[in-house]
């Protein structure tokens, strides 16, 4: 997955939880937090690999 996909997954998870319970459960919040952290890591990795290297 890339950064955008991780972020979208986190947003879907939180939106689904709000629709069902009107409150975010700690378990789903933690899953969304992990997905957000993965999105940041993926974005950092993508930025590093997309930059031209000086040889």
N, C-alpha and C positions, 0 to 999 in steps of 0.2 A: 504494500500500500504506500501511497505517497502522502505528503502532508495534507493535501486537500481532502483526501479520502478519510484519513484519521479524524480530521476536524468535523467532517460531515457525519461520521459515525457517532461522534460524541454529541453533536447537536441533535441527531435523531433520537438517541438514547434518552436525553434529557427531555425532549419534547414529548416523547411517548410516555414517559413517566408522569409528567405534569398532566397529560390528558387523562390518565387512568386514576391518579390519586390526588391531584391538585397539590401535591408536595413531592419533592424529590426524596426518594429513599436513600439512606446512607450507602447501601450496596450499589445502587445505580450511579450515585454521585461518584463513588470511588472508581467505577468502571469508566465513567466519562472523564474523570481526572487522568486516569492512565492513558486513555486515548488522546487527550490533549497533550500530555507529555510526549507521547509517540509522534504526534504531529509536529511538535517543536523540533524533536530530534531529526525527523525526516526532512523538515524544511532546512535545517542546518546542513544536513548531509547533501541535500539537493543543491544548496547554494555553493558548497565547497566543490562539488563535482562539475558545476556549470561554469565556474570561473576559469578563464584561460590561464594556462600556466606559463610562466616566464622561463624560457629555457636558455 
